[in-house]
Amino acid sequence: MEVSKIQTNGVNKQKKMRTLSNVFKSLIVYRLAGLSFVLLLSLIILAGCSKKLELNSNWRDREISVDGNSADWLGAMMYIEDANISVGLLNDENFMYVCLIAEDQRLRTQVMRQGFTLWFDPDGGKKKKFGIKYPIGMQASGVPMRRREGEQDLEKFRESSEKLMTVLEILGPGKDESKRMPVEEAKGIDINVNAASGMLVYELKIPLNRSHEYPYGIGAKAGNSIGIGFETPEIDWDEMRKRRSDRMSGAGRGGGRTGGMRGGFGGRGMRGGGRRAEMPKGIKVWAIVQFASDNSPVSD
């Protein structure tokens, strides 16, 4: 009986040891599986974040009139779904040609209010080394976001809006360097924006290389790869509220009232019931652009 009890206890202890061993093994397997899943998920996220938008610039095979009309760009536009814009890129030995089309009314309004900057990185990265801001935006130029209803106020609004399109801002190439100037003084740059046809059409002709004749070039050559960024600034709501408050104070003193922006660049700023119209996220796209060379189109 004593021997039998000892044998039974020994068997039970072995069973318990095997059970504990199996439990530890299961825990290790589950933990390793969990770590593998986390690692795999991290790799997927990193792969998605590192994915670059690559665009081709084909050799210019047509005359491009920088007039805010997209007719010259038929068959040369590429749709960028994330930004809801279409982009066309061409180049020759000396110049790059850019066309951007935005059909979303809210996006068009944001470009005209906040401005639009085209950035260049001649080294093919995402550094904002050189940029052109055009239009500079109503907010930056002091043009009121809303026009008043008196004839004199409307005339001033039209004059301010037209003047807005005669000025651009060069950003860089030096750190924190910026220079605002009339469009005609930007040597080598031809630029135009048309927002009156139901869609916004942006066109730019810019020198590839910098020289004494063309000081505002990208700093690249045909055949190179560059980085290019399309960007609208963030909306400064505090500044907008301040300006609105100033206008309301002025209207109260003058006995007038402000009206919604029903035409021109704006559209209505407020919806029924006083709710602010939902604004789009804006444009913020970076891409690597491969220039064509030697009159040879870049294949898609």
C-alpha positions, 0 to 999 in steps of 0.5 A: 500500500505504501509503495502504491501511494508513492507511485501514485503521488509520483505519477500525479507530480509528473502530470502536474509538471507536464501540465505546467510545462504545457501552460508555459509553452502555450504562454510563450507561443501566444506571446511570440504570436502577439509580438509577431503580429505587432511587428508585422503591423508596424512594418505595414504601417511603415511601408505605407508611410514611406510610400512616395508619390512619384510623378513624371514630367514629359517633354514639352510637345506643344505650346503652353500659354500661361493664361489660366486656361487648361485647353493646352493641357488636354491629355497631360493631366494626372488625378491625385485622389487624396488631394482631389486635384489634377496636375500636369507637368511638362519640361524642356531644356530650360523651363518647367511647366505646371498646371493644377486644376481644382473643381471643388468649390470649397477648395477653390475658395480656400486657395483664393482666401489663404493663398497657394504655395508651390515648393521645390526641393532640387535634391529630390527630397521634401525640404522646402528649399524654394517656393512660389506663393501665388496667389498670396491670399486675401488674408495675407494681403489684407483683402476683406474676406467678405464684401460690403453691400454699398457700391463704393465698398463693392468697387473697393473689393473688386480693386483689392481682389484684382490687385491681389493677382498682380503680386507673388511671394518668393520663398527662399532659397535662403533660410527664412528668406522671402520677397514679395514683388509684382508678378512682372518683376519675377524674371523668368516666371510666368504665372496665372490663376483663373477661378472664374470658369467654375474651376480653379486653373493654376499655371506656372512656367519656371526656369529649371536653373538659376542664372543672372538672367533668371534668378528665381529658378528651381536649381535643376536640369532636364533629366533630374529628379526633384521634390515638389510640394503643393500646399495651402496654408492652415486657416488662421481662425483667430485672425479671421475672428479678429478681422470680422470683429473689426469689421463689425465694429466699423459697421456699427459705427457707420450704420451699415452691415456686412453681407455674405460673399456671394460671388467673386472668389468667395461663396457664402462663408456661413450656412443657414442657422449661423453654422460655419460652412465646412472647409476642406482639409486643403492641399498638402501633397509632396511628390518626386518628379522625374524630368524628361530629357533629350526630347524623350517622353517619360513613360508612365 
